Amino acid sequence: MNKKGLAIVMRTRMKLTTPSERSLSPAANEGNNLASSSEINQSDGSIARLARDEKDKIYSQKLHSPGNTYRGFEFVRETMHSAISMNKTEVLDNVLNNFSEGYSSLSHEDRRKLLLLLAKEYDLNRTQIREMMKQYLGLELPSVSGEKAQSSGTEDDGSLFAFYRTERNLRHALKPTYEVLFERLNTHPGGLKFLSIIRADILSILAHKHPWIEDNIASLRALDSYLKEKLITWLSPAALELHHITWDDSASLLEKIVAYEAVHPISSLTDLKRRLGVGRRCFGYLHPAIPGEPLIFIEVALLKNVAQTIQEVLWDDPPIPECESTCALFYSISSTQPGLAGINLGKFLIKRVIKLVKRDMPHISTFATLSPIPGFMQWLLSKLASPSKLTETETGGMSRSSAESFGSTFRENILEPEEERALFDSSVEFAAGASGMEVMWNLLTDANFGWINSARLLSVLKPPLMRLCARYLLQEKKRGKALDSVANFHLQNGAMVERLNWMADRSEKGLLQSGGIMVNYVYRLDNIEEYAQSYFSSGHIHTSADLCCYVEHEAIGPLKENETTRSVVS
């Protein structure tokens, strides 16, 4: 094994933490000078400036004292306040460093306390805003041209000046105080990464229903929303570099690809080299503020036809010559930063990769995916389950609360009469049940997945599972959009649903998530924007005629003829 391979293996075998734990790692501690990007107050009197300067001086002395090793909650709270209120740029760098390092050393509980304090005590001054609004509403509107001819231009100018001044002050007051902290961290070395860690912690707090969250959820959500908006601005496509990741990249970067691959785990160095070698591509978005670490990356296979199983992609056979390929298949897209959840970098990444591949390989005519369906089995089991099973059983990580979240329609009879008869006839030696739905539940919840080893059961289960999977993807909605998260991602990016693939992923993860079924989404270059817009505006899902046949007889109603699209895969 060469030195690079050894380095990747050693670093990967070291502490690879979970996403929530990764967010606890220290931010970078580097850089010397940082100019403040926003001011707390527009103007201050000389007394206020002197007081602030004296406070900065005291803090600087404390910061550089030999015995300064304490990193407890109160110290971090004090450094956070100083990072917001301080104006001396020569000290600010050290303050931000101490805040990021101190924050990283805090326990989960202390982080929650600090973030709640940030959300509540450094929010908007709503009393001040109300007074300014009253002042604004009390201003007399300037005369419109042609009205009040007796008014002089000087009076109008004065009235407009009062409006402009009040509007400017209102705009400033409508920015929460914690914006100063975000802005200063963003321009600080390592600060953007640290901000993503802070947001990961906020999301973790919101996801775990701690008792004290209910009273403070509005403040925390406002904090998250504001930070998310800032990150979207700072991570605009213009600020991101599209990087073609190869085996020649640094060992540290390749180690991150291994560590963060979320869809199909990389099993060995040989597997990694194959994914970066002939017939394969890997592209990632890099940001100059987080060097050597892709924010998101996508893996591409160059094939003759759109793959129907993941094993075709993960190298059952040697790759074809790249010049013979006609399809670029996106088979994995992974984000490396939990704190960037909800920021759709993948949309821009896919479009830029399509453009780049089309430019470099004009013979590629089809751009498709082989995608998991992570929510299908959870949805299906909630439909199959009796109330007692919903209460007593946890399968594939589905708790009672998550199963009940799908609504009260779980007792709908989702099997056709012929499907139910076939299940009874074929499952005698495998599973019992009073109904076809109970038999299917018992088969699918078998911890050993015994049903996939029986050709007879596979042939019996295929029709209902494929039909119900099509219904799940095309007709089950949440707020007017596809219920499945991966489907929603690709549809909002302008893809169409092309084909379902039976037993495409026989791994434990694939069977737990979707019963082994995978789906091809296709990006048709001439229709990407049209499809994205129709999905955004009305939730309309474009699909192939072949896939549409699965759901034409559903009680929910057939898809209209103009909702189908000619199949483009072979």
Secondary structure, 3 states (H helix, E strand, C coil): CCHHHHHHHHHHHCCCCCHHHHCCCCCCCCCCCCCCCCCCCCCCCHHHHHHHHHHHHHHHHHHCCCCCCCCCHHHHHHHHHHHHHCCCHHHHHHHHHHHHHHHHHCCHHHHHHHHHHHHHHCCCCHHHHHHHHHHHHCCCCCCCCCCCCCCCHHHHHHHHHHHHHHHHHHHHHCCCCHHHHHHHHHCCCCHHHHHHHHHHHHHHHHHCCCHHHCCCHHHHHHHHHHHHHHHHHHCCHHHCEEEECCCCCCHHHHHHHHHHCCCCCCCCHHHHHHHCCCCEEEEEEEECCECCCCCEEEEEEEECCCCCCHHHHCCCCCCCCHHHCCEEEEEEEEECCHHHCCCCHHHHHHHHHHHHHHHHCCCCCEEEECECCCCHHHHHHHHHCCHHHHHHCCECCECHHHHHCCCCCCCCCCCCHHHHHHHHHHCCCCCCCCCHHHHHHHHHCCCCCHHHHCHHHHHHHHHHHHHHHHHHHHHCEECCEECCHHHHHHHHCCCEEEEEECCCCCCHHHHHHHCCCEEEEEECCCCHHHHHHHHHHHCCCCEEHHHHHHHCCCCCCCCCHHHEECCCCC
